[in-house]
Amino acid sequence: MSKKKVVIGMSGGVDSSVAAWMLKEQGYDVVGLFMKNWEDDDDSEYCSTRQDWIDAASVADVIGVDIEAVNFASEYKDRVFADFLREYQAGRTPNPDVLCNAEIKFKAFLDHAMHLGADLIATGHYARVRQNGGRHELLKAVDHTKDQSYFLHRLNQAQLSKTLFPLGEIPKTEVRKIAEKLALPNAAKKDSTGICFIGERPFREFLNRYLSYKPGPMKTPDGKVVGEHVGLSFYTLGQRKGIGVGGMKAYKNPDGSSDAWYVARKDVAENTLYIVQGHDHPWLLSSTLRADQASWIAGEAPAARAMSAKTRYRQADVACEIAPEGDSDFALKFMEAQWAVTPGQSAVLYDGDVCLGGGIIDSSTFAA
């Protein structure tokens, strides 16, 4: 009986490298695929594509698997980056990693792998897939501190049925130990902290190259103009640093201290940025939200009931109730008000460890 062929995305990072080794140990016929998704300035200090390819090829050599590079830069620009710019231009704050997974890693990459004769694909994501009653479920990783199901919530049954997540059952600390034991050339490589096209670069400087922007008034909730913003696209709700009001006279607390200022609202029609003072200002707290562009892993919306949700990555699950509104919209009501719920980000729903899917936050209502 021939071995099942698995094509794994190898990024040059330690996670996908160890995942490839694990699959080979499990008896699969493993082929590595390195995806190039960005070309505009991939020779700059901020984008490490060339070094990542060298690392991925070096690891493939050490563990004894074939690897090839494939260029998805055109698909990435059309399906992910264009949407990223549209959202920022509209004053929202998108999460391109969510769209990249749905459109590139589990669509363009999956299609390419199938053309190579793959039975399955795999990635170094921290998540799990389980079959239950004829359906495939997406589960959180065993290591909840590294869980990436939030970024995978737009995957569907067809995609999950072809996907393996070798790292879902082990902690990140074990991954590093395996890499060191195998003497992988990237064993000590630090984890990437951004998308290639942004990397560690100054974000405002990057957006300046692609977006038109217009300065406008910065106001407090009572309508007082306290400064000028440089363009609504450059701010996100809950932002504290880089607002440009450091020298502004602040309201004093009884003990003489003053609370920090936060971005609380964008009025795109009036090109106005509203800022508030204090982390727990009512304008930063939401009791409900509406989301659109819903995507459900089971293929249909869950029934109206209590569950939990994340409105941003690295947030603890919070209790909520869902009310589906047609095929692609839904509302969430939170048991406790949520901080800085941001249009453009994803609201992802869970039933325990099972990720149900989610949508893109369109709006929210203040708790008070």
Phi and psi in degrees as a GROMACS rama.xvg file:
@    title "Ramachandran Plot"
@    xaxis  label "Phi"
@    yaxis  label "Psi"
@TYPE xy
-75.3582  151.608  SER-2
-70.0879  149.477  LYS-3
-71.8947  136.853  LYS-4
-92.5712  125.59  LYS-5
-118.662  126.329  VAL-6
-100.533  120.846  VAL-7
-112.614  136.206  ILE-8
-72.1287  117.843  GLY-9
-113.07  115.378  MET-10
-93.9052  -10.2016  SER-11
97.2019  -7.06294  GLY-12
-87.4186  166.853  GLY-13
-70.4446  -32.5349  VAL-14
-63.6868  -54.066  ASP-15
-67.6275  -27.9601  SER-16
-65.8456  -48.1143  SER-17
-67.2279  -36.8632  VAL-18
-60.6712  -40.6958  ALA-19
-63.2988  -43.456  ALA-20
-62.7264  -42.5005  TRP-21
-60.0441  -42.7595  MET-22
-63.6861  -40.5977  LEU-23
-63.6106  -41.0141  LYS-24
-62.9326  -30.3975  GLU-25
-81.0369  -0.924403  GLN-26
97.5558  8.47529  GLY-27
-81.057  155.123  TYR-28
-85.4182  106.583  ASP-29
-103.938  133.391  VAL-30
-127.574  130.345  VAL-31
-88.7171  145.571  GLY-32
-132.106  119.312  LEU-33
-97.9266  122.488  PHE-34
-97.5764  125.802  MET-35
-100.936  115.933  LYS-36
-112.875  -2.53693  ASN-37
-146.481  134.413  TRP-38
-126.264  -18.14  GLU-39
-53.7235  -42.972  ASP-40
-146.823  46.9272  ASP-41
-73.9562  2.87721  ASP-42
-101.783  8.61031  ASP-43
-85.0804  171.456  SER-44
-67.0557  -17.2684  GLU-45
-92.8093  -13.8414  TYR-46
-124.655  119.156  CYS-47
-104.867  32.3012  SER-48
-54.8126  -45.175  THR-49
-62.2885  -46.9153  ARG-50
-65.9113  -38.0441  GLN-51
-61.9501  -39.733  ASP-52
-64.9886  -42.3789  TRP-53
-60.0629  -43.848  ILE-54
-63.8493  -44.2579  ASP-55
-63.6955  -43.9646  ALA-56
-66.138  -37.4888  ALA-57
-65.1554  -42.0198  SER-58
-64.792  -44.3835  VAL-59
-57.2067  -38.7615  ALA-60
-65.2684  -43.1976  ASP-61
-65.5064  -43.9129  VAL-62
-88.7394  -7.16659  ILE-63
79.8806  45.9442  GLY-64
-126.997  152.213  VAL-65
-74.9975  152.004  ASP-66
-143.989  144.543  ILE-67
-134.789  158.052  GLU-68
-103.941  142.778  ALA-69
-133.995  141.499  VAL-70
-101.651  112.856  ASN-71
-111.084  21.0374  PHE-72
-59.8409  -39.1913  ALA-73
-66.2526  -46.1883  SER-74
-62.5742  -40.1181  GLU-75
-62.1683  -44.9495  TYR-76
-64.4452  -40.9731  LYS-77
-73.3315  -42.6117  ASP-78
-96.1269  -25.9738  ARG-79
-114.591  -55.1651  VAL-80
-67.267  -38.6844  PHE-81
-61.2153  -41.5078  ALA-82
-66.9748  -41.0668  ASP-83
-54.0479  -47.5792  PHE-84
-68.9219  -40.8162  LEU-85
-58.6969  -43.5197  ARG-86
-65.6194  -45.201  GLU-87
-64.2932  -39.1499  TYR-88
-63.1997  -29.9414  GLN-89
-84.9217  3.82626  ALA-90
85.5245  9.46132  GLY-91
-98.7781  171.975  ARG-92
-122.066  94.9397  THR-93
-78.2345  166.695  PRO-94
-120.332  92.9987  ASN-95
-64.4334  -23.4172  PRO-96
-62.3931  -36.1511  ASP-97
-63.4804  -46.7178  VAL-98
-69.883  -36.2828  LEU-99
-61.4456  -42.0405  CYS-100
-63.535  -44.6977  ASN-101
-70.2024  -39.2181  ALA-102
-97.2285  -29.8306  GLU-103
-108.269  -62.7436  ILE-104
-67.5971  -29.9566  LYS-105
-118.027  18.3797  PHE-106
-132.112  -72.186  LYS-107
-61.1907  -45.0859  ALA-108
-65.6784  -44.3908  PHE-109
-60.3967  -45.7086  LEU-110
-60.3306  -43.8933  ASP-111
-63.4877  -42.6603  HIS-112
-62.2799  -39.5862  ALA-113
-65.2413  -36.0272  MET-114
-65.5409  -26.8578  HIS-115
-81.9224  0.00840388  LEU-116
89.2649  20.4505  GLY-117
-72.2066  146.454  ALA-118
-87.6663  -34.331  ASP-119
-144.536  162.685  LEU-120
-118.209  164.743  ILE-121
-148.038  155.864  ALA-122
-139.096  172.201  THR-123
-91.8197  20.7672  GLY-124
-67.9126  150.181  HIS-125
-92.6487  95.5696  TYR-126
-166.508  173.889  ALA-127
-136.475  154.255  ARG-128
-120.817  136.349  VAL-129
-136.313  140.161  ARG-130
-89.3607  134.937  GLN-131
-147.685  109.501  ASN-132
60.347  39.6436  GLY-133
84.989  -5.04896  GLY-134
-114.092  157.865  ARG-135
-100.94  132.429  HIS-136
-111.129  145.341  GLU-137
-98.7186  124.001  LEU-138
-115.861  154.918  LEU-139
-62.3011  155.219  LYS-140
-68.2218  155.419  ALA-141
-59.2979  -39.9824  VAL-142
-83.7781  92.515  ASP-143
-63.1336  -22.7547  HIS-144
-71.6913  -18.8893  THR-145
-113.135  -1.37089  LYS-146
-50.3796  133.653  ASP-147
-120.66  17.4905  GLN-148
-60.0051  -28.686  SER-149
-53.1069  -42.4459  TYR-150
-79.616  -9.53204  PHE-151
-108.43  7.99206  LEU-152
-69.2395  -11.1294  HIS-153
-92.1264  3.72601  ARG-154
-71.1891  150.851  LEU-155
-113.739  -179.247  ASN-156
-60.6528  -42.559  GLN-157
-63.0783  -40.9604  ALA-158
-69.1197  -46.4434  GLN-159
-64.9439  -31.3902  LEU-160
-66.3356  -18.1588  SER-161
-107.889  7.36733  LYS-162
-115.841  138.575  THR-163
-118.226  139.136  LEU-164
-121.235  85.5149  PHE-165
-59.012  -26.714  PRO-166
-86.9421  -2.4548  LEU-167
-62.1962  -25.4512  GLY-168
-97.8402  -4.91962  GLU-169
-124.545  153.359  ILE-170
-76.8881  155.501  PRO-171
-57.3885  -37.2155  LYS-172
-59.1016  -35.0123  THR-173
-69.5988  -35.5561  GLU-174
-61.3708  -45.6998  VAL-175
-62.0169  -40.6782  ARG-176
-63.0598  -42.2269  LYS-177
-62.1422  -44.8652  ILE-178
-60.5527  -39.9404  ALA-179
-69.8062  -41.6315  GLU-180
-62.8402  -37.2969  LYS-181
-81.8332  -6.87893  LEU-182
57.0633  43.0447  ALA-183
-66.0657  140.516  LEU-184
-61.7976  -19.6665  PRO-185
-108.459  20.4179  ASN-186
-57.3903  -32.2143  ALA-187
-103.368  8.13038  ALA-188
-66.845  132.978  LYS-189
-74.5305  152.852  LYS-190
-67.1684  144.004  ASP-191
-70.0243  145.447  SER-192
-115.699  7.21403  THR-193
-158.052  176.494  GLY-194
-80.2809  149.54  ILE-195
-53.7475  -44.2126  CYS-196
-71.637  -11.9249  PHE-197
-109.63  -46.665  ILE-198
53.9992  -136.093  GLY-199
-97.7669  9.50971  GLU-200
-69.2152  158.934  ARG-201
-61.3719  121.036  PRO-202
-64.5482  -43.3089  PHE-203
-62.5457  -40.4919  ARG-204
-62.8294  -38.5995  GLU-205
-66.4776  -49.1636  PHE-206
-63.3089  -31.4149  LEU-207
-54.0202  -30.7985  ASN-208
-73.1308  -21.998  ARG-209
-119.101  -21.5301  TYR-210
-112.588  145.35  LEU-211
-85.6723  143.828  SER-212
-146.61  158.432  TYR-213
-140.425  122.138  LYS-214
-61.1012  156.874  PRO-215
-162.348  -179.299  GLY-216
-71.9528  147.344  PRO-217
-111.9  124.046  MET-218
-126.72  159.347  LYS-219
-91.5803  167.282  THR-220
-55.7965  -27.9056  PRO-221
-84.0239  7.98975  ASP-222
89.1091  2.22241  GLY-223
-74.5341  127.024  LYS-224
-78.0662  123  VAL-225
-120.898  5.14477  VAL-226
166.318  -168.206  GLY-227
-129.784  133.5  GLU-228
-88.8818  160.795  HIS-229
-93.9231  -0.0908663  VAL-230
142.744  127.802  GLY-231
-58.9206  -28.3867  LEU-232
-61.7087  -23.2908  SER-233
-88.5808  6.12484  PHE-234
-125.742  151.189  TYR-235
-130.724  151.043  THR-236
-61.6914  136.999  LEU-237
88.3601  -5.49014  GLY-238
-64.0798  137.004  GLN-239
-114.903  -42.3291  ARG-240
-88.808  150.77  LYS-241
76.2222  17.2085  GLY-242
-78.025  -32.4601  ILE-243
91.6735  30.0905  GLY-244
-124.198  25.3746  VAL-245
-56.1413  -38.3645  GLY-246
-91.6717  4.72956  GLY-247
-73.3459  139.846  MET-248
-63.1061  125.413  LYS-249
-105.736  158.057  ALA-250
-72.1983  133.775  TYR-251
-92.4642  143.846  LYS-252
-80.942  164.24  ASN-253
-54.1152  -31.0259  PRO-254
-85.8944  6.19594  ASP-255
92.6008  -10.0423  GLY-256
-81.0847  167.385  SER-257
-132.591  144.386  SER-258
-82.2498  154.806  ASP-259
-70.6414  161.231  ALA-260
-96.8961  144.082  TRP-261
-133.455  149.1  TYR-262
-73.2825  128.265  VAL-263
-121.18  -25.1413  ALA-264
-161.463  146.814  ARG-265
-119.855  127.215  LYS-266
-105.05  95.1363  ASP-267
-65.3829  -40.0311  VAL-268
-60.1007  -38.1865  ALA-269
-98.8849  1.12108  GLU-270
52.0265  45.3631  ASN-271
-119.703  136.037  THR-272
-106.264  127.942  LEU-273
-104.435  132.533  TYR-274
-121.792  151.236  ILE-275
-131.418  161.759  VAL-276
-107.31  129.105  GLN-277
103.674  131.949  GLY-278
-59.8572  -32.7721  HIS-279
-105.775  28.2421  ASP-280
-60.5502  140.823  HIS-281
-53.712  -31.2964  PRO-282
-69.685  -12.6424  TRP-283
-97.5413  -1.862  LEU-284
-114.179  130.283  LEU-285
-120.179  137.05  SER-286
-97.918  -21.9176  SER-287
-142.488  162.842  THR-288
-145.222  160.016  LEU-289
-117.942  140.006  ARG-290
-130.999  151.591  ALA-291
-127.352  -171.981  ASP-292
51.3458  41.6319  GLN-293
-64.3503  144.403  ALA-294
-136.897  121.714  SER-295
-114.802  127.429  TRP-296
-61.4292  -35.2128  ILE-297
-77.219  -9.51287  ALA-298
95.9101  -4.79461  GLY-299
-150.225  156.524  GLU-300
-67.9947  143.162  ALA-301
-67.7239  153.454  PRO-302
-66.1359  154.059  ALA-303
-59.513  119.046  ALA-304
-171.253  177.24  ARG-305
-80.6637  140.498  ALA-306
-159.587  -161.398  MET-307
-129.544  163.817  SER-308
-148.803  159.314  ALA-309
-120.97  135.731  LYS-310
-105.167  0.665748  THR-311
-161.58  154.674  ARG-312
-65.5576  152.578  TYR-313
67.7776  16.5215  ARG-314
-99.7237  144.094  GLN-315
-67.3215  149.083  ALA-316
-61.3395  139.86  ASP-317
-124.303  142.878  VAL-318
-67.0429  139.256  ALA-319
-157.157  171.214  CYS-320
-122.817  137.863  GLU-321
-103.348  143.911  ILE-322
-131.222  98.3929  ALA-323
-60.2362  141.885  PRO-324
-128.989  81.3249  GLU-325
83.2041  -164.109  GLY-326
-75.2843  -33.4142  ASP-327
-125.367  3.15877  SER-328
-120.857  153.936  ASP-329
-156.22  161.078  PHE-330
-118.216  147.574  ALA-331
-122.924  138.095  LEU-332
-116.93  125.049  LYS-333
-93.416  144.105  PHE-334
-70.8483  -33.2503  MET-335
-126.777  138.843  GLU-336
-57.2243  140.795  ALA-337
-104.21  146.876  GLN-338
-91.5559  131.781  TRP-339
50.7835  53.3175  ALA-340
-68.0957  122.056  VAL-341
-114.699  117.257  THR-342
-55.6066  135.841  PRO-343
102.796  -26.8908  GLY-344
-79.5873  169.755  GLN-345
-96.4078  137.89  SER-346
-102.342  114.41  ALA-347
-114.223  132.199  VAL-348
-103.381  144.398  LEU-349
-134.427  148.02  TYR-350
-119.664  92.2891  ASP-351
66.7673  -123.623  GLY-352
-87.2851  -6.55111  ASP-353
-87.4641  121.955  VAL-354
-83.9037  124.567  CYS-355
-92.5116  -21.8899  LEU-356
127.793  -157.938  GLY-357
170.952  -161.491  GLY-358
-157.225  -179.356  GLY-359
-94.611  125.411  ILE-360
-63.2859  125.452  ILE-361
-100.872  -41.2485  ASP-362
-161.074  166.041  SER-363
-145.711  164.683  SER-364
-116.549  141.602  THR-365
-65.8336  147.197  PHE-366
-71.3498  -25.7634  ALA-367
